[in-house]
Amino acid sequence: MKNRSGIFYAKILLFGEYSILCDSMALTIPYTHFRGELSFIKEDKYTDYDFAVSSNRLLKEYAVYLRELKEKGDLLCDFDIDALDNDIQHSLYFESTIPQGYGVGSSGALVAALYERYVQGHVSGQKKMPKEEVIKLKEIFSQMESYFHGTSSGMDPLNCFIKHPLLIHNRKDVCMVGIPRNKHDKKGAIFLINTGTTGKTGPLVNLFLDKCKIDNFNDRVKQEMIPLNDACIKSLIKGETKRFFETLKELSKFLYDNLDPMIPETFKKIWHYGLESQSFYLKLCGSGGGGFLLGFTENFQKAKQELKQLDIDIIPVYRNLQEIE
């Protein structure tokens, strides 16, 4: 994927939601259907004026957070906050089509854009970045994005910045990776379902962390959730379609049984229908609670038809190249 400077895409965390907080593997991809870029409100610019004003106001509040970190000597990068403040006064905002609260990296894209424009000597997002630079960048992004969620792994802005699929082995081992379309059945696909409501990352993450303090739940996460999550990633990357969907079904069921508060109530029947019919399997897209749900199917047309009968429209994310006509 060719990088476009100044434009930052959404991201989709295919695997690793919540379990990444317990040091599992994770796999994230850029999603070019949604994107954002820094811009200025101008009289000749055709955009949503109220959105732009709201974005400008958010940037003003965010700049205060960054300045406080810098004055304490805690900021991990050489951020030119004076330049940011000056641009904010001249109506800087983040022009974005990335839905907020939908688990596809709206804050990650914003952080990546600010890093590129205002950090002195910033690294460039190259496919052959040394692993040490990737980890350092992840730590910087983790600090910068924590303002929006209370805590952040840094993976969202890292993916938005590098604009390439990333495989996270653990907190200190992140590398770029490819997903082999030609090794998987050409009928298969990855898709999104819009729940029609937004989710709140911070409270749900705190709920998960609190549940992890309970031995029984923590044991299930470590002994079931993480092994299933990691196995899904490995089989997807290797192109082992049969094994991938067998493991994915078990992971989807685990999420359904154990992360009930993160699944919007009106979509639990659809989630269960997928498990029973085996036409598709659903996962959380980000922290859940609303936003998008992530779906996988071995037969896209069949799943699309069945979901349409349930009054659900889906948004394709990833399909085998052989399907393109």
C-alpha positions as CSV (number, residue, x, y, z in Angstrom):
1,M,0.0,0.0,0.0
2,K,1.5,3.3,-1.1
3,N,1.8,5.9,1.7
4,R,0.0,9.2,1.2
5,S,1.6,11.9,3.4
6,G,-0.9,13.9,5.4
7,I,-3.7,11.4,4.9
8,F,-4.3,8.9,7.6
9,Y,-6.6,5.9,7.3
10,A,-8.8,4.1,9.8
11,K,-7.6,0.9,11.3
12,I,-9.3,-2.4,12.1
13,L,-8.0,-4.6,14.9
14,L,-8.7,-8.0,13.5
15,F,-7.6,-9.9,16.6
16,G,-6.4,-8.9,20.0
17,E,-9.3,-6.8,21.4
18,Y,-9.0,-6.8,25.2
19,S,-6.6,-9.8,25.2
20,I,-3.8,-7.4,24.1
21,L,-4.1,-5.9,27.5
22,C,-3.0,-9.2,28.9
23,D,0.0,-9.4,26.4
24,S,-1.6,-11.6,23.8
25,M,-0.8,-11.4,20.1
26,A,-2.7,-8.9,18.0
27,L,-3.2,-8.2,14.3
28,T,-4.3,-4.9,12.9
29,I,-4.8,-3.5,9.4
30,P,-5.3,-0.1,7.8
31,Y,-8.8,0.5,6.4
32,T,-8.8,3.0,3.6
33,H,-12.5,3.3,3.3
34,F,-12.3,5.9,6.1
35,R,-9.6,8.6,6.4
36,G,-8.7,11.9,7.9
37,E,-6.3,14.8,7.5
38,L,-5.4,18.1,9.3
39,S,-7.0,21.1,7.7
40,F,-8.1,24.7,8.3
41,I,-11.6,26.1,8.4
42,K,-11.8,28.5,5.4
43,E,-14.6,30.4,3.8
44,D,-14.1,28.6,0.5
45,K,-13.9,25.2,2.1
46,Y,-17.0,23.0,1.7
47,T,-17.3,20.9,4.8
48,D,-19.4,20.3,7.9
49,Y,-18.8,23.6,9.7
50,D,-20.1,22.5,13.1
51,F,-18.0,19.4,13.0
52,A,-14.9,21.5,12.1
53,V,-15.6,23.9,15.0
54,S,-16.1,20.9,17.4
55,S,-12.8,19.4,16.2
56,N,-10.9,22.6,16.7
57,R,-12.3,22.9,20.2
58,L,-11.1,19.3,21.0
59,L,-7.6,20.1,19.6
60,K,-7.5,23.1,21.9
61,E,-8.2,20.9,24.9
62,Y,-5.8,18.2,23.7
63,A,-3.0,20.8,23.4
64,V,-3.3,21.6,27.1
65,Y,-2.8,17.9,27.9
66,L,0.4,17.8,25.8
67,R,1.7,21.1,27.2
68,E,1.3,19.8,30.8
69,L,3.2,16.6,29.9
70,K,6.0,18.7,28.3
71,E,6.3,21.1,31.2
72,K,6.6,18.2,33.6
73,G,9.4,16.7,31.4
74,D,7.3,13.6,30.8
75,L,6.5,14.0,27.0
76,L,8.2,11.2,25.1
77,C,8.7,13.2,21.9
78,D,9.8,16.7,20.8
79,F,6.4,18.1,20.1
80,D,6.2,21.7,18.9
81,I,3.2,22.7,21.0
82,D,3.6,26.4,20.3
83,A,3.1,25.7,16.6
84,L,0.1,23.6,17.3
85,D,-1.4,26.3,19.5
86,N,-0.8,28.9,16.7
87,D,-2.5,26.7,14.1
88,I,-5.4,26.0,16.5
89,Q,-5.9,29.8,16.8
90,H,-6.0,29.9,13.0
91,S,-8.8,27.3,12.9
92,L,-6.9,24.0,12.6
93,Y,-9.2,20.9,12.8
94,F,-9.1,17.3,11.7
95,E,-11.2,16.7,8.6
96,S,-12.3,13.1,9.0
97,T,-14.7,10.5,7.7
98,I,-13.7,8.0,10.4
99,P,-16.7,7.5,12.7
100,Q,-16.0,8.3,16.3
101,G,-16.8,5.7,18.9
102,Y,-17.0,2.9,16.3
103,G,-13.7,1.1,17.1
104,V,-11.9,2.0,13.8
105,G,-9.3,4.4,15.1
106,S,-10.6,7.9,14.9
107,S,-8.3,9.1,17.7
108,G,-5.5,7.0,16.3
109,A,-5.6,8.7,13.0
110,L,-5.7,12.1,14.7
111,V,-2.7,11.3,16.8
112,A,-0.7,10.0,13.8
113,A,-1.5,13.2,11.9
114,L,-0.4,15.4,14.8
115,Y,2.8,13.4,15.2
116,E,3.7,13.8,11.6
117,R,3.1,17.5,11.5
118,Y,4.4,18.7,14.9
119,V,7.0,16.3,16.2
120,Q,10.6,17.5,15.4
121,G,12.7,14.8,13.8
122,H,9.8,12.4,13.6
123,V,10.4,9.0,12.1
124,S,8.9,8.2,8.7
125,G,6.5,5.3,8.4
126,Q,8.6,2.9,6.3
127,K,7.9,-0.7,5.6
128,K,11.5,-1.5,6.7
129,M,11.6,0.4,9.9
130,P,13.9,-1.2,12.5
131,K,12.0,-3.0,15.3
132,E,13.5,-0.6,17.9
133,E,12.0,2.4,16.1
134,V,8.6,0.7,15.8
135,I,8.6,0.0,19.6
136,K,9.7,3.5,20.4
137,L,7.0,4.9,18.2
138,K,4.4,2.7,19.8
139,E,5.4,4.0,23.2
140,I,5.1,7.6,22.0
141,F,1.7,7.0,20.5
142,S,0.5,5.1,23.6
143,Q,1.2,8.3,25.7
144,M,-0.3,10.6,23.1
145,E,-3.5,8.6,22.7
146,S,-4.1,7.9,26.4
147,Y,-5.8,11.3,26.6
148,F,-8.7,10.0,24.7
149,H,-9.2,6.6,26.3
150,G,-7.5,6.8,29.7
151,T,-5.2,4.0,28.6
152,S,-3.8,3.0,25.2
153,S,-1.5,0.4,23.7
154,G,-0.4,2.8,21.0
155,M,-1.3,0.3,18.3
156,D,-4.1,2.3,16.7
157,P,-2.0,5.4,15.9
158,L,0.9,3.2,15.0
159,N,-1.2,1.4,12.4
160,C,-2.7,4.6,11.1
161,F,0.8,6.1,10.8
162,I,2.6,3.2,9.2
163,K,-0.4,2.3,7.0
164,H,0.5,-1.4,6.8
165,P,-0.8,-4.5,8.6
166,L,1.0,-5.0,11.9
167,L,1.5,-8.2,13.9
168,I,2.0,-7.7,17.6
169,H,3.7,-10.7,19.2
170,N,3.9,-8.9,22.6
171,R,4.5,-5.4,23.9
172,K,8.1,-5.4,22.8
173,D,7.8,-7.3,19.5
174,V,5.9,-5.6,16.7
175,C,6.5,-6.2,13.0
176,M,4.8,-5.6,9.6
177,V,3.1,-8.6,8.0
178,G,1.1,-9.6,5.0
179,I,-2.2,-11.5,4.8
180,P,-2.1,-14.0,1.9
181,R,-5.4,-13.7,0.1
182,N,-4.5,-16.3,-2.5
183,K,-4.1,-19.0,0.1
184,H,-7.6,-18.6,1.4
185,D,-10.9,-19.7,-0.2
186,K,-11.9,-17.0,-2.8
187,K,-15.5,-17.0,-1.4
188,G,-14.4,-15.8,2.0
189,A,-14.4,-12.3,3.3
190,I,-14.1,-10.0,6.3
191,F,-16.8,-7.4,6.9
192,L,-18.2,-4.9,9.3
193,I,-21.7,-4.5,10.8
194,N,-22.9,-1.1,11.9
195,T,-24.7,-1.3,15.2
196,G,-25.9,2.2,14.9
197,T,-24.7,3.3,18.3
198,T,-21.3,4.5,19.6
199,G,-19.3,2.8,22.2
200,K,-17.2,4.2,25.1
201,T,-13.8,2.6,25.3
202,G,-12.6,3.8,28.7
203,P,-15.4,2.4,30.9
204,L,-15.4,-1.0,29.0
205,V,-11.6,-1.4,29.3
206,N,-11.9,-0.6,33.0
207,L,-14.7,-3.2,33.3
208,F,-12.5,-5.8,31.6
209,L,-9.5,-5.0,33.8
210,D,-11.7,-5.2,36.9
211,K,-13.0,-8.6,35.8
212,C,-9.4,-9.8,35.3
213,K,-8.9,-9.3,39.0
214,I,-11.3,-12.2,39.6
215,D,-9.3,-15.4,39.4
216,N,-11.9,-17.4,37.6
217,F,-12.3,-14.9,34.8
218,N,-8.5,-14.2,34.6
219,D,-7.9,-17.9,34.2
220,R,-10.3,-18.2,31.3
221,V,-8.7,-15.2,29.6
222,K,-5.2,-16.8,29.9
223,Q,-6.2,-20.4,29.3
224,E,-8.9,-20.0,26.6
225,M,-9.1,-16.5,25.1
226,I,-5.5,-15.8,24.5
227,P,-4.6,-19.2,23.0
228,L,-7.6,-19.0,20.7
229,N,-6.8,-15.4,19.7
230,D,-3.2,-16.3,18.9
231,A,-4.1,-19.4,17.0
232,C,-6.5,-17.4,14.8
233,I,-3.8,-15.0,13.9
234,K,-1.2,-17.7,13.1
235,S,-3.6,-19.7,10.9
236,L,-4.9,-16.6,9.1
237,I,-1.3,-15.5,8.2
238,K,-0.4,-19.0,7.2
239,G,-3.4,-19.3,4.9
240,E,-4.8,-22.3,6.9
241,T,-8.5,-21.6,6.1
242,K,-10.1,-24.7,7.7
243,R,-8.1,-24.4,10.9
244,F,-8.7,-20.6,11.0
245,F,-12.5,-20.9,10.9
246,E,-12.6,-23.8,13.4
247,T,-10.6,-21.7,15.9
248,L,-12.5,-18.5,15.1
249,K,-15.8,-20.2,15.9
250,E,-14.5,-21.1,19.4
251,L,-13.2,-17.5,19.9
252,S,-16.5,-16.0,18.8
253,K,-18.3,-18.3,21.3
254,F,-15.9,-17.3,24.1
255,L,-16.5,-13.6,23.5
256,Y,-20.3,-14.3,23.4
257,D,-20.2,-16.2,26.7
258,N,-17.7,-14.1,28.6
259,L,-17.8,-10.5,27.3
260,D,-21.6,-10.0,27.3
261,P,-21.5,-6.3,28.4
262,M,-19.4,-5.4,25.3
263,I,-22.0,-6.9,22.8
264,P,-24.9,-4.5,22.0
265,E,-28.1,-6.2,23.2
266,T,-29.9,-6.0,19.9
267,F,-27.1,-7.8,18.1
268,K,-26.7,-10.8,20.5
269,K,-29.3,-12.8,18.5
270,I,-27.5,-12.2,15.3
271,W,-24.1,-13.1,16.9
272,H,-25.7,-16.4,18.2
273,Y,-27.3,-17.0,14.8
274,G,-23.9,-16.9,13.2
275,L,-22.5,-19.4,15.6
276,E,-25.5,-21.8,15.1
277,S,-25.7,-21.5,11.3
278,Q,-21.9,-21.3,10.8
279,S,-22.5,-18.9,7.9
280,F,-20.4,-16.2,9.6
281,Y,-18.8,-15.5,13.0
282,L,-18.8,-12.2,14.8
283,K,-16.2,-10.5,17.0
284,L,-15.8,-7.2,18.7
285,C,-14.3,-4.4,16.6
286,G,-12.3,-2.5,19.2
287,S,-13.8,-2.3,22.7
288,G,-17.4,-2.9,21.6
289,G,-20.5,-1.6,23.4
290,G,-21.6,-0.2,20.1
291,G,-19.8,1.0,16.9
292,F,-19.0,-1.8,14.4
293,L,-18.9,-5.5,14.9
294,L,-16.4,-7.5,12.9
295,G,-17.5,-10.5,10.8
296,F,-15.7,-13.3,9.1
297,T,-17.3,-15.8,6.6
298,E,-16.2,-18.6,4.3
299,N,-19.0,-17.6,1.8
300,F,-19.5,-13.9,1.5
301,Q,-22.5,-14.0,-0.8
302,K,-24.3,-16.5,1.4
303,A,-23.6,-14.5,4.6
304,K,-24.6,-11.3,3.0
305,Q,-27.9,-12.7,1.9
306,E,-28.7,-14.3,5.3
307,L,-27.8,-11.1,7.1
308,K,-30.0,-9.0,4.7
309,Q,-32.9,-11.2,5.6
310,L,-32.2,-10.2,9.2
311,D,-32.3,-6.5,8.1
312,I,-28.5,-6.2,8.5
313,D,-26.4,-4.6,5.8
314,I,-22.7,-5.3,5.8
315,I,-19.6,-3.3,4.8
316,P,-16.9,-5.4,3.1
317,V,-13.4,-5.0,4.5
318,Y,-11.2,-7.6,2.9
319,R,-11.9,-10.1,0.1
320,N,-9.8,-12.5,-1.9
321,L,-8.3,-10.9,-5.0
322,Q,-9.7,-13.6,-7.2
323,E,-13.2,-12.2,-6.5
324,I,-12.4,-8.9,-8.2
325,E,-14.0,-8.8,-11.7
